Structure formats: structure tokens, C-alpha cells
Amino acid sequence: MEKVKVIIMGLGAMGGGMADMLLKKQGVEIVGVVGRGKMLGTSMYDHISTPRGDREDVIVGAMEDVITEKAADVVLLCTDSFTRKAFDKIKFIVEKKINVISSAEEMAYPMAQEPELAKEIDRLAKENGVSVLGTGINPGLIMDLLVILMTGCCEEVHSILSRRVNSLSPFGPAVMEEQGIGITVEEFNKGVQEGTLAGHVGFHESIRMISDAIGWKLSAPITQSMEPIVTDVDRKSPYGFAKAGNVAGCAMKGFGYVDGELKIEMDHPQQIEPEQVGVQTGDYVIINGVPNINMVNSPEVPGGIGTIAMCVNMIPQIINARPGLHTMIDLPVPRAIMGDFRDLISEEAKIVK
Amino acid sequence: MEKVKVIIMGLGAMGGGMADMLLKKQGVEIVGVVGRGKMLGTSMYDHISTPRGDREDVIVGAMEDVITEKAADVVLLCTDSFTRKAFDKIKFIVEKKINVISSAEEMAYPMAQEPELAKEIDRLAKENGVSVLGTGINPGLIMDLLVILMTGCCEEVHSILSRRVNSLSPFGPAVMEEQGIGITVEEFNKGVQEGTLAGHVGFHESIRMISDAIGWKLSAPITQSMEPIVTDVDRKSPYGFAKAGNVAGCAMKGFGYVDGELKIEMDHPQQIEPEQVGVQTGDYVIINGVPNINMVNSPEVPGGIGTIAMCVNMIPQIINARPGLHTMIDLPVPRAIMGDFRDLISEEAKIVK
């Protein structure tokens, strides 16, 4: 069988990390990279950690030049957070008869906030005989799929608390700005009011993924809250700095109600240098049910590596899937790929023969 | 849509618990129960916790009388631990064109120890257009599927330790005997040598499920060890008693090697009244990889409820699956069913229309 052929669209921290990961794996190769502006015409190896060595070069190109009909088995689309922004790119790729895995948070469960676009993506994918999936560490695994899996050993579920306490220290300037690191409480509150602080994108997707999976019908719109984590001491991370009294993080919560009762709660405080103030990071799954579940993974799965791994590791599942829009709850579980990618692909599902 | 029709074969602790669970759920009904001996002709309600109330009665019958062609959408087969013992029953059910979920530990991954029978089950299932799955709490979820899921956010996996420290106190006389509770160390060691102590069945299945899922080829046969847990104090559980100096539990380990290196270790000490000696029970997933995973669910998911829930909760997945033998790694993740079973079944996959 031909190696599994991958095109990466967007060579930022996520797309670049996926390239590095793929270069260590067997039976898979990067056949194209889509970029923009000054990146066009440069080598992929100028933008990632892995040295080129004696590998064939991969030159960054424009979407129209790189993504041609059946040019690859899958495109890893790493450019957006929102379905609406990713839609035209997904449409373009699908019409070239190539499968898509998107790291856009909303794409993890696009029916939550963009039901019309989700239907249209499903229709386009089926029409072109390919599959589309959104995934990542969160949404995609920690605050939703892992929770759903653990309800699998429950006779009854009364309520769910999904908590992710994580460090933002490894992230770069863009995340520092999105989360309000270093600004004053006043500036933070203004940002919340004006909707300019992004915070975490994904509660709507995680809550709907859980409620749909276990068969709860939400009785009210999903709500969320956003509070500053004010630091008592100066905190400094590679790309962030928060003076004592200012904002060192952003604590978000999300709420899903069934018959007027709070059934699904998301609790996601993110901050720089949590260990400096004795905060233990971790991923928590707390299910009030029969039986109760009281699970913690500590420290938390790092967001960057986790998203990179989830997107790459789901490649076989999305190639093998029936045509259409998929989510993590209708595909076989993600898993690390320590062998040859080709061993996991069914012959008839392969696009590049 | 007609309700999802279920036949339960074997009305012991597991089958009976599944009946109780199903009676609380919507869109599903028990249309038959298969039993033997003195149970024949009695009411199902004589053997389970749920009172009959004004429900229609279900009379325990012989296999040939209850399991007729397309009499149900699925049979929950709760009679055996070993594939070889369950095989004739699975063959009988499948030839009546009904899906099967088996709680037999070896059936969780029958290709591990019975590759020929696994092939034959797959062939028979395909020939008859139905599906077969083995599942339970362990093997089936805690020491394998959960581990596999967590490797999904890993770029690399170096080694895996899967540990389940659980209490045997809720279990009855059969489990006390299988695990050697209350016997002397001498008797225990004799039982190990002569192969009369069952201990935990499932390491071969869990290790092969993990290694196949992530693409490790085992380089040596799977090995396991079995040691007595000797108690310093008298321990007493509802069905077990161990005098100080005697056996209060059974500590099993399993080992999977890749290229001569220990890559997958299973550690599963089971005992009565662990809290009496300060042992904290729990389910642990420890992955040495990129990133590391360090997860614990404490206390452990109870084995009985967990197995009951897993078998019932996988009913939609096995009805919807393509014909053939399936395992937990090729189906969508298990989840609690808090809504109507029919909402989860695809019309064309339903057997009893």
C-alpha cells in the first residue's frame, strides 16, 4: 500500500507540531503544506523543529496549488477556532475529494453552535465520498470524550462535573492575549463585557457532545461565566507576566441544564505558573451516578502536545470512516500509533492508491 | 420503532443485574430469559431485585425455546468466562440471526487466546448478518480501553502500567473460592501450581487489546504471576473470612514484551476489606510517554455494577455495528443511556421491526 499522504494547512504551533510528529512515524508522509504571505515558497523545514536532513523538501504553497483532487488521504486543517471561519476551507478540501481533520474547537461538535453549517458539511462530505472530523485535546478528549467513556460503566448518571486545571505557561503571546494574562482586573472585566477576551472556546461543544451521547435533552441554552484569576504575587512565564494584583489567568465555567436542573458543569481555570501559588493542575472527571466516578489525571495533559497527538492519531479513523461529518462519539477510540499507519487503513478507504 | 428487544441468558449476579438495570430504562424490554434446572418455568422476577409490579411476566425457558429466529435484537450472554465454553451458545444465537453481547472475559478479545474460534465466530456472524461483542468492566474498560483512549493524546508511548486495586468484599462465595480467600498460603501455592485457582481472567485479552490497538507487536508470549495477599489481621467480609496469617486476596500481574522489553504491565491485587489495612483502592493508568499520563480513579469502579452497565450500555453499538465479531477498540465509545434506547438505533440495523 502507498504511504498515507497528509497535507497540513496552517503551519503554526499546532500544524508545525503535527509535522514534527508525523516525521517520526512509519507509513505516513507529508506531501504538501499550505501557508500564506511570506511563508509561500519557503521550506516546511524552516518552520518546524525537525531538521530536513536528507529528506525530500516540502515547499509551502497556496491552497489552490497544494490541494488538488485526491492529492492526499487527509488534510490536517489547523487555521481556525470557529466553524464559520473554517467552513470555506473545509468545503474546498472536501470538493477535492480529500478527508479533513480540523483542530478548530467548534468543529469538535459543530452541531452545537452551527447546526446549519454542520448539515452542509455533512452533505458536502457525503456528496464527495469523504469524511470530516474536528478534534483536539479540549474539546475532543479531556472535558468530553473521557467523561462520556466513564459514564459507560454507569447504570445511572445524576450529574457531571468536568474540571481541567491547567497551566498556560508553555503557550505563546497569542494565548497570553486571548486569556488576558498581565492586564488589570478592570481591563479584564471590560474585555469580558465587550467580548474581546476569547478565553476557552469549547464548552458548548463539550456539553452538547456529552448530553447528546448519553441522551439528555438540554432544557435551556448553555451558559458560561468568565472570571479573572488575580494573583497575589508577581508571576512570570516565558511569554507572560502578571504583576501582583493583576490577572494571571482566566477561570471559565460552563453550565448545561436538563429539566431546569444543573446536570453538566464545566470548570476550567487556566493560568500561568500555577505551581508558584500551590495550585495542583490536573484533569478531573467527577460523576455523581451509579457508581460514582472520581478520577484525576495530574498534572493535566498539556494542551499543545495533546491537540497535536489527537489530530494525528485520528487519521486512520477518519480515512476508514463512512462518508460524512463525524464526531469523536461515533468513531472508534483514539489511540497512539506506534506501528505503521498503513496497518490501520482499510484498502478500499484509501484515497491515494 | 418497536422497543429494543433483549434476551438474557444466565440469570446469576451479572444477568440478574442487567435485568434490573434494563427494567429502569426507556425504549427497551426483556422478551426472554434463558435458564437451566430448577429455574425453568419460574418467573424472572423470582431471581432479581426488581418487583414484578403490574409488568407482564417473563418465564425462564430453555435456550431452544426462548432463542428462536429473530426473537430479539440482542442476547446478553452471561454464562461463562472462557470463549471455548461460550462458543456453542454464541453459534446457536448467531444462527438464529440475533446479535450477542457476552460477559465472558476471554470474549473481550478472543483473538488473544482462541484465534481459531474468533475467526469462526466472525465468519458465522457475517454469514448471518449479525454482530458479536465481548465486554465488561475488566477486561473491557478499566485495564484496557481506558488505557488505549489515554494513549490517544500521546505522540509516543514508551511503556504502560495498568493497575487495578480493588475490593472483593461485595462478591459472593464463588468469587471467594476462585480467589482463594481464607485459605492458607500453602493451599494457595498448591492451587496456583495445579491451576485450580482461577484468579483474574483477562490479562491476555487486555494486553493484546492494547498492543494491537497501538501497533506494538509482542515479541514473546504474555506471562503472568499470582501471589497470595497474606493478612496481618483477621479480615471479614459478607461472604469471606481470612484469619491473620492466611490469604485475604490474590495479587496478579501480567507482562507484555516488545522486542524483549517489558512494555505493558498489568498489576491487579484483589482482596477483601482492603480499607481495614489502609490500602486505598483505585484504577490507575500510568503511561510513560510524550506526554506522561498519571491517572487514578479512586475508589475503583465496582466490578459487578461496572460489568452490568458495560454490557447493557453497548447494546446500541452492537445492534448498529456491521456484521462480524467486534471488540471495544473498533466500536464507538461506551456511554450511559439516560434517554430512550430507540433514539440510538439505526432503523435498518433493527432486527425486530
Interface residues (C-beta under 8 A of the other chain):
Chain A: M21 K24 I137 L141 I142 L145 L146 I148 L149 M150 T151 G152 C153 C154 E155 E156 V157 A213 I214 G215 W216 K217 D283 V285 G289 V290 P291 I293 N294 M295 V296 N297 S298 P299 V301 P302 I305 G306 I308 A309 M310 V312 N313 M314 M328 I329 D330 L331 P332 V333 P334 R335 A336 I337 M338 G339 D340 D343 L344
Chain B: M21 K24 I137 L141 I142 L145 L146 I148 L149 M150 T151 G152 C153 C154 E155 E156 V157 A213 I214 G215 W216 K217 D283 V285 G289 V290 P291 I293 N294 M295 V296 N297 S298 P299 V301 P302 I305 G306 I308 A309 M310 V312 N313 M314 M328 I329 D330 L331 P332 V333 P334 R335 A336 I337 M338 G339 D340 D343 L344
